[in-house]
Amino acid sequence: MLVPKSAIGASKSSAVLTNPWAPPGSTRVSGLALLHPDKHGYPAVPHARQHLGLDFDDACQFALAESNGLTRVTQDSDFERVKREISVRFI
């Protein structure tokens, strides 16, 4: 899950990725922001795979978090190696 840094520590009843936090240009469906890489985000995916050792889906999530200033909330230990590059919160 990718969440805005401002949502970390918010109450459990707060919706995550609702319209107030949605980055400009994102697609909104039923109050959720659907993020996708822009033309600068796609080149970051192979870079994250090669240089950070992430698999494809983790590299995509890394690139989205990095380009949108989001926090990656995860149980995936692969993100241990990138926690200095992006904000990561382990649950």
Backbone as numpy.savetxt, mean C-alpha at the origin, in Angstrom:
# Nx Ny Nz CAx CAy CAz Cx Cy Cz
-3.29 -5.45 3.16 -4.13 -4.29 3.16 -3.24 -3.06 3.16
-3.58 -2.08 2.37 -2.89 -0.81 2.35 -3.81 0.23 2.96
-3.29 0.99 3.91 -4.11 2.00 4.56 -3.33 3.31 4.65
-4.03 4.43 4.65 -3.35 5.71 4.84 -2.71 5.75 6.21
-1.57 6.40 6.30 -0.89 6.50 7.60 -1.78 7.14 8.65
-2.67 8.04 8.23 -3.56 8.71 9.17 -4.59 7.75 9.77
-4.79 6.60 9.14 -5.78 5.64 9.65 -5.20 4.75 10.73
-3.89 4.68 10.83 -3.26 3.83 11.85 -3.59 4.42 13.22
-4.13 3.60 14.07 -4.53 4.05 15.40 -5.95 4.59 15.46
-6.63 4.63 14.30 -8.02 5.08 14.29 -8.88 4.03 14.97
-10.05 4.43 15.40 -10.93 3.48 16.09 -11.32 2.35 15.16
-11.65 1.20 15.73 -12.01 0.04 14.94 -13.27 0.28 14.13
-14.09 1.21 14.56 -15.32 1.47 13.82 -15.06 2.36 12.61
-13.87 2.93 12.50 -13.55 3.76 11.35 -13.37 2.91 10.10
-13.94 3.35 9.01 -13.76 2.63 7.75 -12.38 2.95 7.19
-11.73 1.96 6.65 -10.41 2.14 6.07 -10.56 2.37 4.57
-9.78 3.27 4.03 -9.79 3.63 2.62 -11.15 4.16 2.16
-11.73 5.00 2.96 -12.96 5.66 2.54 -12.60 6.93 1.78
-13.57 7.56 1.22 -13.35 8.70 0.35 -12.43 9.79 0.91
-12.50 10.18 2.18 -11.63 11.25 2.63 -10.14 10.94 2.49
-9.78 9.66 2.51 -8.36 9.29 2.41 -7.96 8.87 1.01
-8.89 8.74 0.11 -8.59 8.21 -1.21 -7.70 9.19 -1.98
-6.60 8.69 -2.54 -5.73 9.54 -3.33 -6.44 10.09 -4.55
-6.06 11.29 -5.00 -6.67 11.84 -6.22 -6.45 10.88 -7.39
-7.45 10.73 -8.21 -7.34 9.88 -9.38 -7.63 8.41 -9.13
-7.91 8.04 -7.89 -8.25 6.65 -7.62 -9.71 6.41 -7.98
-10.06 5.15 -8.17 -11.43 4.77 -8.48 -12.14 4.49 -7.17
-13.35 4.99 -7.02 -14.11 4.77 -5.80 -15.31 3.88 -6.09
-15.42 2.80 -5.33 -16.54 1.88 -5.47 -17.09 1.62 -4.08
-18.34 1.97 -3.85 -18.99 1.74 -2.57 -18.14 2.20 -1.39
-17.57 3.39 -1.50 -16.80 3.95 -0.40 -15.36 3.48 -0.30
-14.95 2.56 -1.17 -13.57 2.07 -1.16 -12.79 2.72 -2.30
-11.53 2.96 -2.07 -10.66 3.47 -3.13 -9.91 2.30 -3.73
-10.07 2.09 -5.02 -9.36 1.03 -5.71 -8.12 1.65 -6.35
-6.97 1.27 -5.86 -5.73 1.85 -6.34 -5.13 0.99 -7.44
-4.48 1.64 -8.36 -3.77 0.95 -9.43 -2.52 1.76 -9.73
-1.46 1.10 -10.18 -0.23 1.84 -10.48 -0.46 2.83 -11.62
0.19 3.97 -11.53 0.18 4.91 -12.65 1.38 4.59 -13.53
1.67 5.43 -14.51 2.77 5.13 -15.44 4.13 5.11 -14.75
4.24 5.74 -13.59 5.49 5.70 -12.84 5.53 4.52 -11.88
4.37 3.99 -11.54 4.30 2.89 -10.59 4.66 1.54 -11.18
4.32 1.34 -12.46 4.61 0.05 -13.07 6.10 -0.29 -13.10
7.00 0.64 -13.44 8.43 0.29 -13.41 8.94 -0.06 -12.01
8.25 0.39 -10.98 8.68 0.09 -9.61 8.45 -1.37 -9.25
7.53 -2.04 -9.96 7.22 -3.44 -9.64 8.42 -4.36 -9.93
8.97 -4.35 -11.16 10.13 -5.22 -11.39 11.34 -4.81 -10.54
11.46 -3.52 -10.27 12.56 -3.06 -9.40 12.42 -3.69 -8.01
11.21 -3.67 -7.47 10.98 -4.25 -6.14 11.20 -5.76 -6.16
10.86 -6.41 -7.25 11.07 -7.87 -7.36 12.56 -8.18 -7.40
13.31 -7.45 -8.20 14.73 -7.75 -8.40 15.60 -7.30 -7.23
15.37 -6.09 -6.76 16.26 -5.50 -5.77 15.84 -5.75 -4.32
14.56 -6.03 -4.10 14.07 -6.24 -2.74 13.66 -7.69 -2.50
13.65 -8.50 -3.55 13.35 -9.92 -3.40 11.90 -10.23 -3.10
10.99 -9.39 -3.58 9.56 -9.62 -3.35 8.97 -10.39 -4.52
7.94 -11.21 -4.24 7.24 -11.85 -5.35 6.33 -10.81 -6.00
5.67 -11.21 -7.10 4.94 -10.23 -7.91 3.87 -9.47 -7.14
2.99 -10.17 -6.43 1.90 -9.48 -5.74 2.43 -8.58 -4.62
3.46 -9.03 -3.91 4.05 -8.19 -2.86 4.73 -6.97 -3.48
5.37 -7.15 -4.64 6.02 -6.03 -5.32 4.99 -5.00 -5.77
3.84 -5.46 -6.24 2.76 -4.54 -6.63 2.27 -3.74 -5.43
2.06 -4.42 -4.31 1.59 -3.74 -3.11 2.65 -2.79 -2.57
3.92 -3.18 -2.65 5.00 -2.30 -2.25 4.99 -1.02 -3.09
4.89 -1.17 -4.42 4.90 -0.02 -5.32 3.72 0.92 -5.04
2.54 0.35 -4.80 1.38 1.19 -4.49 1.56 1.92 -3.16
2.06 1.23 -2.16 2.28 1.86 -0.86 3.30 2.98 -0.98
4.38 2.71 -1.71 5.44 3.71 -1.86 4.95 4.94 -2.62
4.27 4.73 -3.74 3.86 5.87 -4.56 2.70 6.67 -3.97
1.92 6.06 -3.06 0.77 6.76 -2.48 0.96 7.11 -1.01
2.14 6.83 -0.46 2.41 7.15 0.94 1.53 6.38 1.91
1.25 5.11 1.58 0.37 4.29 2.40 1.16 3.36 3.31
0.50 2.88 4.34 1.08 1.89 5.25 0.58 0.51 4.84
1.49 -0.46 4.76 1.12 -1.85 4.45 0.86 -2.55 5.77
-0.38 -2.98 5.99 -0.77 -3.73 7.18 -0.80 -5.19 6.78
0.00 -6.02 7.47 0.19 -7.38 6.98 0.62 -8.34 8.08
0.52 -9.61 7.76 1.13 -10.68 8.56 2.24 -11.33 7.75
2.50 -10.84 6.57 3.46 -11.40 5.63 4.88 -11.01 6.03
5.68 -12.00 6.41 7.04 -11.72 6.87 7.96 -11.22 5.76
7.55 -11.36 4.50 8.37 -10.83 3.40 8.54 -9.32 3.51
7.60 -8.66 4.15 7.68 -7.20 4.27 8.66 -6.75 5.35
9.21 -7.69 6.12 10.27 -7.35 7.08 11.44 -6.70 6.36
11.76 -7.19 5.16 12.93 -6.68 4.45 12.72 -5.33 3.79
11.47 -4.82 3.77 11.24 -3.51 3.15 10.69 -2.48 4.13
10.68 -2.81 5.41 10.07 -1.89 6.38 10.85 -0.59 6.53
12.07 -0.52 5.99 12.81 0.74 5.98 12.48 1.58 4.75
11.89 0.92 3.76 11.55 1.60 2.50 10.14 2.20 2.54
9.20 1.47 3.14 7.81 1.92 3.25 7.35 1.70 4.69
6.26 2.32 5.02 5.66 2.12 6.35 4.95 0.77 6.36
5.33 -0.10 7.32 4.72 -1.43 7.44 4.28 -1.61 8.88
3.08 -2.10 9.04 2.57 -2.45 10.38 2.22 -3.93 10.38
2.84 -4.67 11.26 2.60 -6.11 11.35 1.53 -6.38 12.40
0.59 -7.26 12.03 -0.49 -7.61 12.96 -0.42 -9.08 13.30
